[in-house]
């Protein structure tokens, strides 16, 4: 059974499994309208997106040459078309026993969460977690590592949806899988994730414990050390225990000192440093770091919105209502693009702490825009 178009593939999947368009849409993580339009060939989509979506229901995309053409005009047409595309069920192994498939699922979860937030993906993340638990006892380390990556991606989706218990369970599954595979870097990533989840829950001592356990691993890459140092520094700063400020700042300086970090890690270090410094009263320095993080996360709606929210909060702490209002207005414009409980909570926090500046005209307008957004998300 194979299909020569995406529309035909969707119809075969629904017929073969007895699914409605709504059920297929839920499995693919798209809208029923999208399924309807594509099935009737009223909407087109890119090959990469089609491949990612169909992988979620156990189908794969095959590309085969149409044939060689000697005529230059025909050859240009062939190169532009590139290939004939065929969709068919994957016959290698069960999809959740295929490391490549699991990596594609993890990438899809991360990419979509960055675009729209984690709430719409929570059910999908839970479904994936229910399928990969058996990988703990697998004999293939590559499968365990791929399963650990998917567990981490699912955990972040769930924590973005404020499903903290399930998020921590997924993080612990990622940790067990990484340890079973004896994969040092993935073990470090799992400790970092668990520290992040604990910190967001307000359990800063536990967050610090996870970060310290990660930093205790041998032969870590500089990037892993940088990320774990930031997590530990943020956790210590928020415990509000005497003597932790100096250690927190030292850890942040250490993180800044590592060379070769990816752009995402660099942005995270900058933003986290800004939060810590602002909370400790070093407002000007903190704002510089936060501004740089906001700039680096432009184009990623969820992260851009969250860091703008942090910047607005920091500006309010610094008694700078005009600056805060500017950030709040941008947050309000981004809000319709994002479905994230973390983002919604940040909006609630900003409205609460900005109330004392409500008489400032710019702040009054910004608060009204955010209240409108707040009402629409809770309706």
C-alpha positions as CSV (number, residue, x, y, z in Angstrom):
1,X,0.0,0.0,0.0
2,X,1.5,3.3,-1.1
3,X,0.3,6.8,-2.1
4,X,1.6,9.1,-4.8
5,X,0.5,12.3,-3.0
6,X,0.0,13.5,0.5
7,X,-3.8,13.8,-0.1
8,X,-3.9,10.1,-1.1
9,X,-1.7,9.1,1.9
10,X,-4.1,10.8,4.3
11,X,-7.1,9.1,2.8
12,X,-5.4,5.7,3.0
13,X,-4.5,6.2,6.6
14,X,-8.0,7.2,7.6
15,X,-9.5,4.3,5.6
16,X,-7.0,1.7,6.8
17,X,-7.4,2.6,10.5
18,X,-11.0,3.7,10.5
19,X,-10.1,7.2,11.6
20,X,-12.1,10.3,11.1
21,X,-10.5,13.5,9.9
22,X,-10.6,14.8,13.5
23,X,-8.9,11.7,14.8
24,X,-6.2,11.9,12.2
25,X,-5.7,15.6,12.9
26,X,-5.2,14.9,16.6
27,X,-2.6,12.2,15.8
28,X,-0.7,14.5,13.5
29,X,-1.0,17.5,15.8
30,X,-2.7,19.7,13.2
31,X,-6.2,21.1,12.8
32,X,-9.1,19.2,11.2
33,X,-9.4,22.0,8.7
34,X,-5.8,21.3,7.6
35,X,-6.6,17.6,7.1
36,X,-9.7,18.4,5.2
37,X,-8.0,20.9,2.9
38,X,-5.0,18.7,2.2
39,X,-7.2,15.6,1.6
40,X,-9.1,17.6,-1.1
41,X,-5.9,19.0,-2.5
42,X,-6.9,22.5,-1.7
43,X,-3.8,23.1,0.4
44,X,-0.1,22.3,-0.2
45,X,2.7,21.7,2.3
46,X,6.4,21.3,2.1
47,X,8.0,17.9,1.8
48,X,9.9,18.2,5.1
49,X,6.7,19.0,7.0
50,X,4.8,16.2,5.3
51,X,7.6,13.8,6.2
52,X,7.6,14.9,9.9
53,X,3.8,14.7,10.2
54,X,3.5,11.3,8.6
55,X,6.3,9.8,10.6
56,X,4.0,10.4,13.6
57,X,1.6,7.7,12.3
58,X,4.2,5.3,11.1
59,X,4.4,6.3,7.5
60,X,7.6,7.4,5.6
61,X,8.3,9.5,2.6
62,X,10.4,7.9,-0.2
63,X,11.9,10.0,-3.0
64,X,12.8,8.3,-6.3
65,X,14.3,9.8,-9.5
66,X,11.8,10.4,-12.3
67,X,14.5,9.7,-14.9
68,X,17.3,11.4,-16.7
69,X,16.7,14.0,-19.4
70,X,19.3,15.1,-21.9
71,X,17.4,18.1,-23.2
72,X,18.6,21.1,-21.2
73,X,15.1,22.6,-20.8
74,X,13.6,19.3,-19.7
75,X,16.6,18.7,-17.5
76,X,16.1,22.1,-15.7
77,X,12.5,21.0,-15.2
78,X,13.7,17.7,-13.8
79,X,16.1,19.4,-11.4
80,X,13.4,21.8,-10.2
81,X,11.0,18.9,-9.6
82,X,13.9,16.9,-8.1
83,X,12.0,13.7,-7.6
84,X,8.9,11.7,-7.5
85,X,7.5,11.5,-3.9
86,X,5.9,8.3,-2.5
87,X,4.3,7.9,0.9
88,X,4.2,4.4,2.4
89,X,4.0,2.7,5.8
90,X,7.5,2.2,7.4
91,X,8.4,-1.5,7.2
92,X,11.7,-1.5,9.1
93,X,10.6,-2.0,12.7
94,X,7.9,-0.7,14.9
95,X,8.1,3.1,14.8
96,X,9.0,3.4,18.5
97,X,11.8,1.0,18.1
98,X,13.4,3.1,15.3
99,X,15.9,5.6,16.7
100,X,15.7,7.8,13.6
101,X,11.9,8.0,14.0
102,X,12.2,8.9,17.7
103,X,14.7,11.7,16.9
104,X,12.3,13.1,14.3
105,X,9.5,13.1,16.9
106,X,11.7,14.9,19.4
107,X,12.6,17.5,16.8
108,X,8.9,18.0,15.9
109,X,7.9,18.5,19.5
110,X,10.7,21.0,20.1
111,X,10.1,22.9,16.9
112,X,6.3,23.2,17.4
113,X,6.7,24.1,21.0
114,X,9.0,27.0,20.1
115,X,6.4,28.2,17.6
116,X,3.1,27.9,19.5
117,X,3.8,26.7,23.1
118,X,3.4,23.4,24.8
119,X,-0.3,23.3,25.8
120,X,-1.6,22.0,22.4
121,X,1.2,19.3,22.4
122,X,0.6,17.9,25.9
123,X,-1.6,15.0,24.8
124,X,0.9,14.1,22.1
125,X,3.8,14.2,24.5
126,X,2.0,11.9,26.9
127,X,1.2,9.5,24.1
128,X,4.9,9.3,23.1
129,X,6.0,8.7,26.7
130,X,3.6,5.8,27.0
131,X,5.4,4.2,24.0
132,X,9.0,4.5,24.9
133,X,9.1,3.2,28.5
134,X,10.0,-0.3,27.1
135,X,13.3,1.2,25.7
136,X,14.8,1.1,29.3
137,X,15.4,-2.7,28.8
138,X,16.5,-2.4,25.2
139,X,19.8,-3.9,24.1
140,X,20.4,-1.0,21.6
141,X,22.1,2.0,23.3
142,X,21.2,4.1,20.2
143,X,17.5,3.4,20.8
144,X,17.9,4.3,24.5
145,X,19.6,7.6,23.7
146,X,17.0,8.5,21.1
147,X,14.2,7.6,23.6
148,X,16.0,9.8,26.2
149,X,15.9,12.7,23.8
150,X,12.2,12.2,23.1
151,X,11.5,12.0,26.9
152,X,13.3,15.3,27.4
153,X,11.4,17.0,24.6
154,X,8.1,15.6,26.1
155,X,9.1,16.8,29.6
156,X,9.6,20.4,28.4
157,X,6.3,20.3,26.6
158,X,4.6,19.2,29.8
159,X,6.4,21.7,32.0
160,X,5.4,24.4,29.6
161,X,1.8,23.2,30.1
162,X,2.4,23.3,33.9
163,X,1.9,19.6,34.2
164,X,4.8,19.4,36.7
165,X,4.5,15.9,38.1
166,X,4.3,14.4,34.6
167,X,7.1,16.6,33.4
168,X,9.4,15.5,36.3
169,X,8.5,11.8,35.6
170,X,9.4,12.3,32.0
171,X,12.7,13.9,33.0
172,X,13.5,11.0,35.3
173,X,12.7,8.6,32.5
174,X,15.2,10.5,30.3
175,X,17.8,10.3,33.1
176,X,17.3,6.5,33.5
177,X,17.5,5.9,29.7
178,X,20.7,8.0,29.4
179,X,22.4,6.2,32.2
180,X,21.4,2.8,30.8
181,X,23.0,3.8,27.5
182,X,26.0,5.1,29.4
183,X,25.7,8.3,27.5
184,X,27.4,11.1,29.5
185,X,26.1,14.1,27.6
186,X,22.5,13.0,27.6
187,X,22.8,12.3,31.4
188,X,24.0,15.8,31.8
189,X,21.1,17.1,29.7
190,X,18.6,15.2,31.9
191,X,20.0,16.7,35.1
192,X,19.8,20.1,33.6
193,X,16.2,19.5,32.6
194,X,15.3,18.3,36.1
195,X,16.9,21.3,37.6
196,X,15.0,23.6,35.3
197,X,11.6,21.9,36.1
198,X,12.3,22.1,39.9
199,X,13.3,25.7,39.6
200,X,10.1,26.6,37.8
201,X,8.1,24.9,40.5
202,X,9.8,27.0,43.1
203,X,11.9,24.2,44.6
204,X,15.2,25.9,44.3
205,X,17.1,23.6,46.7
206,X,16.1,20.6,44.6
207,X,17.0,22.5,41.4
208,X,20.5,23.2,42.9
209,X,20.9,19.5,43.8
210,X,20.2,18.4,40.3
211,X,22.6,20.9,38.8
212,X,25.3,19.9,41.2
213,X,24.8,16.2,40.3
214,X,25.2,17.1,36.7
215,X,28.4,19.2,37.3
216,X,29.8,16.2,39.2
217,X,29.8,14.0,36.0
218,X,33.2,13.4,34.6
219,X,34.6,14.8,31.3
220,X,31.7,17.1,30.5
221,X,31.8,19.3,27.4
222,X,32.3,23.0,28.1
223,X,28.7,23.6,26.8
224,X,27.3,21.2,29.3
225,X,29.3,22.8,32.1
226,X,28.1,26.2,31.1
227,X,24.4,25.3,31.1
228,X,24.6,23.4,34.4
229,X,26.6,26.3,36.0
230,X,23.8,28.7,34.9
231,X,21.1,26.4,36.4
232,X,23.0,26.2,39.7
233,X,23.7,29.9,39.7
234,X,20.0,30.7,39.2
235,X,18.9,28.2,41.8
236,X,21.3,29.5,44.4
237,X,20.3,33.1,43.8
238,X,16.6,32.3,44.3
239,X,17.1,30.4,47.5
240,X,17.8,33.8,49.2
241,X,20.2,32.1,51.6
242,X,23.0,34.3,53.0
243,X,26.3,34.0,51.1
244,X,24.8,32.5,48.0
245,X,24.9,35.8,46.0
246,X,28.7,35.7,45.5
247,X,28.7,32.0,44.6
248,X,25.8,32.6,42.2
249,X,27.7,35.4,40.4
250,X,30.8,33.3,40.3
251,X,29.0,30.5,38.6
252,X,27.5,32.9,36.0
253,X,31.0,34.3,35.3
254,X,32.2,30.7,34.8
255,X,29.4,30.1,32.3
256,X,30.2,33.2,30.4
257,X,33.9,32.1,30.2
258,X,33.3,29.0,28.2
259,X,34.1,29.3,24.5
260,X,32.2,27.6,21.7
261,X,28.7,27.5,23.2
262,X,25.9,27.3,20.7
263,X,23.8,30.4,20.0
264,X,20.9,28.9,22.1
265,X,23.1,28.3,25.0
266,X,24.7,31.7,24.8
267,X,21.2,33.3,24.8
268,X,20.2,31.2,27.7
269,X,23.3,32.3,29.7
270,X,22.7,35.9,28.9
271,X,19.0,35.8,29.8
272,X,19.5,33.8,33.0
273,X,22.3,36.2,34.1
274,X,19.9,39.1,33.5
275,X,17.2,37.5,35.7
276,X,19.7,36.8,38.5
277,X,21.3,40.3,38.4
278,X,18.0,42.0,38.3
279,X,16.6,40.0,41.2
280,X,19.8,40.9,43.2
281,X,19.2,44.7,42.5
282,X,21.8,45.1,39.8
283,X,19.2,46.5,37.4
284,X,21.3,48.2,34.8
285,X,23.6,45.2,34.2
286,X,20.6,42.8,34.4
287,X,18.7,44.8,31.7
288,X,21.7,44.7,29.3
289,X,21.8,40.9,29.5
290,X,18.0,40.5,29.2
291,X,17.9,42.9,26.2
292,X,20.6,40.8,24.4
293,X,18.7,37.5,25.2
294,X,15.4,39.1,23.8
295,X,17.3,40.1,20.7
296,X,18.8,36.6,20.1
297,X,15.4,34.9,20.5
298,X,13.6,37.0,17.9
299,X,11.9,34.8,15.4
300,X,11.0,32.1,18.1
301,X,7.6,33.3,19.4
302,X,7.5,31.3,22.6
303,X,11.1,32.1,23.8
304,X,10.9,35.7,22.5
305,X,7.7,36.2,24.4
306,X,9.0,34.6,27.6
307,X,12.2,36.7,27.7
308,X,10.3,39.9,26.9
309,X,8.1,39.0,29.9
310,X,11.2,38.6,32.0
311,X,12.5,42.0,30.7
312,X,9.2,43.7,31.6
313,X,9.2,42.2,35.1
314,X,12.8,43.3,35.6
315,X,12.0,46.8,34.4
316,X,9.2,47.0,37.0
317,X,11.6,45.9,39.7
318,X,13.9,48.7,38.6
319,X,11.0,51.2,38.9
320,X,11.1,51.9,35.2
321,X,7.4,51.8,34.2
322,X,7.9,53.3,30.7
323,X,10.5,50.6,29.8
324,X,8.2,47.9,31.3
325,X,5.2,49.2,29.3
326,X,7.2,49.1,26.0
327,X,8.0,45.4,26.6
328,X,4.5,44.6,27.7
329,X,3.0,46.0,24.5
330,X,5.2,43.7,22.5
331,X,4.3,40.8,24.7
332,X,0.6,41.6,24.0
333,X,1.2,41.4,20.3
334,X,3.0,38.1,20.5
335,X,0.4,36.5,22.8
336,X,-2.1,35.4,20.1
337,X,0.7,33.3,18.6
338,X,1.5,31.4,21.8
339,X,-0.5,28.7,23.8
340,X,1.7,28.3,26.8
341,X,0.7,28.1,30.5
342,X,4.2,29.4,31.4
343,X,3.6,32.4,29.2
344,X,0.1,32.9,30.6
345,X,1.5,32.8,34.2
346,X,4.1,35.4,33.2
347,X,1.4,37.7,31.9
348,X,-0.5,37.3,35.2
349,X,2.7,38.1,37.2
350,X,3.4,41.2,35.1
351,X,-0.1,42.5,35.6
352,X,0.1,41.9,39.4
353,X,3.5,43.7,39.9
354,X,2.7,46.6,37.5
355,X,-0.5,47.6,39.3
356,X,1.2,50.3,41.4
357,X,2.2,52.0,38.1
358,X,-1.3,51.9,36.6
359,X,-1.7,55.7,36.6
360,X,1.3,56.1,34.2
361,X,-0.4,56.6,30.8
362,X,1.9,54.2,28.9
363,X,1.6,51.6,31.6
364,X,-2.2,52.1,31.7
365,X,-2.4,51.3,27.9
366,X,0.0,48.4,28.2
367,X,-1.9,46.8,31.1
368,X,-5.2,47.2,29.2
369,X,-3.7,45.3,26.2
370,X,-2.5,42.5,28.5
371,X,-5.8,42.3,30.3
372,X,-7.5,41.8,27.0
373,X,-5.1,39.0,26.2
374,X,-5.5,37.5,29.6
375,X,-9.3,37.5,29.3
376,X,-9.2,35.8,25.9
377,X,-6.9,33.0,27.0
378,X,-9.0,32.3,30.0
379,X,-12.4,32.4,28.3
